[in-house]
Amino acid sequence: MFGNMNMQELGKMLEGMQEQTQKMEEELASKELTVKTGGGLLKVTMSGKGEMIDIDIDDSLMEDKESLQILLIAAINDANKMVEDNKKKSAMGMLGGMNPFGQS
């Protein structure tokens, strides 16, 4: 793959990849992903980096601890999956379509 490439060309290529990675990280940090469960009674928002930003709980759930717990688990799991899928999609775009994660 790198047979005809000299060290200077390789260095430039790596520098370009670092810049793309930094740009991708900045884009992920600014992105917000939201999941709603329970017919909209519970809403979880995370950044593209996977940091919890907000949780909105309808007042009607405050009296039903078990339902609240179930909906929270589902929403957080769904939000985490959405974040991971978004990260993979961003990385795929950066790599120009090569799939380093195998087939999905």
C-alpha positions in Angstrom: 0.0 0.0 0.0 2.8 2.4 0.9 5.4 0.9 -1.5 6.0 3.9 -3.8 5.3 6.6 -1.1 8.2 8.5 0.4 8.3 9.6 4.0 7.3 13.2 3.2 4.2 12.1 1.4 3.3 9.7 4.2 3.8 12.5 6.7 1.5 14.8 4.7 -1.1 12.0 4.5 -1.0 11.4 8.2 -1.3 15.2 8.9 -4.4 15.4 6.7 -5.9 12.5 8.6 -5.2 14.1 11.9 -7.0 17.3 10.7 -10.0 15.3 9.5 -10.1 13.5 12.8 -10.1 16.7 14.7 -12.8 18.2 12.5 -14.9 15.0 13.0 -14.5 15.3 16.8 -15.6 18.9 16.8 -18.7 18.0 14.6 -19.6 15.2 17.0 -19.3 17.4 20.0 -21.7 20.0 18.5 -24.3 17.4 17.4 -27.4 16.6 19.5 -29.2 13.3 19.3 -32.6 12.9 20.9 -34.6 9.8 21.7 -38.2 9.7 22.8 -39.9 6.7 24.6 -43.2 6.0 26.1 -45.1 7.9 23.5 -43.1 11.0 24.2 -43.4 10.8 28.0 -39.6 10.6 28.3 -37.0 12.3 26.2 -33.2 11.8 26.4 -30.7 14.1 24.5 -27.0 13.3 24.1 -24.1 14.9 22.3 -22.6 13.2 19.4 -19.7 12.2 21.7 -22.1 10.4 24.0 -22.4 12.9 26.8 -25.9 13.2 28.4 -27.2 16.7 27.7 -30.8 16.6 28.9 -33.5 14.3 30.2 -37.2 15.5 30.0 -39.6 13.5 32.1 -43.4 14.0 31.9 -44.9 14.7 35.3 -47.2 11.7 35.0 -44.2 9.3 35.3 -43.2 10.7 38.6 -45.8 8.6 40.4 -44.8 5.3 38.6 -41.2 4.5 39.5 -41.1 1.1 37.7 -42.3 2.5 34.4 -39.9 5.4 34.7 -37.0 3.1 35.3 -38.0 0.9 32.3 -38.4 3.9 30.0 -35.1 5.5 31.2 -33.2 2.3 30.5 -34.7 2.0 27.0 -34.1 5.6 26.1 -30.5 5.6 27.3 -29.7 2.4 25.5 -31.3 3.7 22.3 -29.5 7.0 22.6 -26.1 5.2 23.1 -26.8 3.1 20.0 -27.7 6.2 18.0 -24.4 7.9 19.2 -22.3 4.9 18.2 -24.0 4.6 14.8 -23.4 8.3 14.2 -19.7 7.9 15.1 -19.3 5.0 12.7 -21.1 7.0 10.0 -18.8 10.0 10.5 -15.7 7.8 10.5 -16.9 6.0 7.3 -17.3 9.4 5.6 -13.9 10.5 6.7 -12.3 7.3 5.3 -14.1 7.7 2.0 -16.3 4.7 2.3 -13.8 2.1 3.5 -15.4 0.0 6.3 -12.9 -0.6 9.1 -15.6 -2.0 11.3 -16.5 -5.0 9.1 -19.8 -5.7 7.6 -22.9 -4.7 9.6 
